[in-house]
Amino acid sequence: MKRQQLALFICLSLSALSATTLSTTAFASQASDPQAVFNQAYQSYLAAVKADENVQQTAKLAYTSGKAVYGESSDNTANLAINYAKAIKGYGDELNEQRFALYDEAHTILAANHGKQSIETVDALLGKANYTTSAYKAANFLEQVIGIAKTQNNPKFVADMKLEAATLLAKKFSSKKYREAKNYLEEADEYYQENLPENSLERIKADFLMASFAEGRKRYNQAIERLNRIVTVFDSNLNFDHSAELTAHSKLVGLYEKQGKSEEATKHCLAIAQMVPWKESQEQTPLYRVNPKYPVNKARFSTDGSVVMEFEVDAAGFVKNPKVLSSEGGSAFEKSAKAALEQWRYAPKFENGKPVSAISQVQLDFKINRH
């Protein structure tokens, strides 16, 4: 059973539960009836998910009211806890602790009801791995997930969970769990290349992560090969522009510039320009940038500064003719800002299907971290 199928099962089972309880408690009209309160809360949650509004608030109410109805050890309570954990918005240690506690509650219930090696525990384990602060615990939870996947006699599910593990470890614990992440990724990638078509979402995800690992080790040619494969897949097999294709083009601009291959970078600047319209009313986003050097004499005295510059983005996405519109802090900041800006690359403006030059502006701020 795939993870997606598991999530669907949870949703369907709760929907079926809700429909049943609604039919059997239709006579309940008083808010003091716990079952009626839950029925209303869960229907509100489903409506909120559909409208993508107030999901966290309604998920919390469904969880608390459902727990009162089904008790502390019910699968329904566990599933409602997972729904609530996924609905929590925002960042920060306190919110992560709250999410972890909900996933941990769900895992305890589901493991007790179905066994620690049951497929029902996978979502909860992945949630715990994602929100623990311990690299060791995260790796342990993910190892359990992969062990469970291996019991399902579904090699693709195993590969999917290895890719999930590699992605999570690389994102949150790369300094401590780099080797485990790399091993999981390589095993998943090998399966995908042998068994899935080149335009499958799984192969595209694996290519991105493989490129990221290669770039991190300054193996730029390997990263370029993977990203060019993604671009080729979209050009050859898919007839729509996708954020993944934009990301691949953007990363290729940076990688080619790092190698001093500006001509190779240009074709990807042009590809992005054809996909994303030029916005006259706002500052353009550089595809590749070099940070300006902080002037030594200014850093020595902890002097801040800023420079607003106007420049031309030519038809190939190069910066031309930068000039200072205003600045604070002195000419040293202006000189540094200009030297950096001349190395940047942009997606050029397109008019009538052709790249043209256009004027843009940027503000570079120089600030000393005094903490």
Secondary structure, DSSP 8 states (H G I E B T S, - for coil): --HHHHHHHHHHHHHHHHHHHHHHSTT---TT-HHHHHHHHHHHHHHHHHHTSSHHHHHHHHHHHHHHHH-TT-HHHHHHHHHHHHH----SHHHHHHHHHHHHHHHHHHHHHH-TT-GGGHHHHHHHHHH-S-HHHHHHHHHHHHHHHHTTT-HHHHHHHHHHHHHHHHHH-HHHHHHHHHHHHHHHHHHHHHHS-TT-HHHHHHHHHHHHHHHHTT-HHHHHHHHHHHHHHHHHH--S--HHHHHHHHHHHHHHHHTT-HHHHHHHHHHHHHHS---TTS----SB-------HHHHHTT--EEEEEEEEE-TTSBEEEEEEEEEES-HHHHHHHHHHHTT-B---EEETTEEE-EEEEEEEEE-----
